[in-house]
Amino acid sequence: MSRIGYILSLERGSTDPLLSGLAARLTGEGRIVAGIVQSRAPVGKDHPCDMDLAVLPQGPEIAIAQKLGAGSRGCRLDPSSLEDAAAWVTRALAEGADALIVNKFGAQECQGRGLCDAFALAIERGIPILTAVNKLNHYGFLAFAGGLATRLDPNERVLHGWLTASVEA
């Protein structure tokens, strides 16, 4: 049975360095980590959604925000870029992985899009999953996880221990 660990993210972007660092640590230990982590955070006058994601283990970096201009409001997510990243992740999982780390279970996933197929494949194959969820999407995530989710403290030691215990099991 697959396990799904998650961090409840209370502040935008607070879990990104933690998940990126954990993925790098696990890779350095010889584990195969599939997924996506933030590779470029918004800086300066960037909109908070302007970021790039790195596809793990060896995929491309993908910008996931549309360039809508300074006066635009609302979501800037480029769904086609997210779907492209999701396809890369699903291929990586199909080739074999020890863990799936996804920087965020967001609105697209709550609607059955985004990385849902990657989550489903990891669950089917018994690959442990670690992600972050914000308060807005928390209930949608819990419904998706169907009782398989465990809330974890945002602490690298705790997360590493949870994931490596899952991999060894």
Secondary structure, DSSP 8 states (H G I E B T S, - for coil): ---EEEEEE-STTTTHHHHHHHHHHHHHTT--EEEEEEEE---TT--TT--EEEEETT--EEE-B----TT--S--B-HHHHHHHHHHHHHHHHH--SEEEES---HHHHTT-TTHHHHHHHHHHT--EEEEEEGGGHHHHHHHHTT-EEE--S-HHHHHHHHHHHHH-
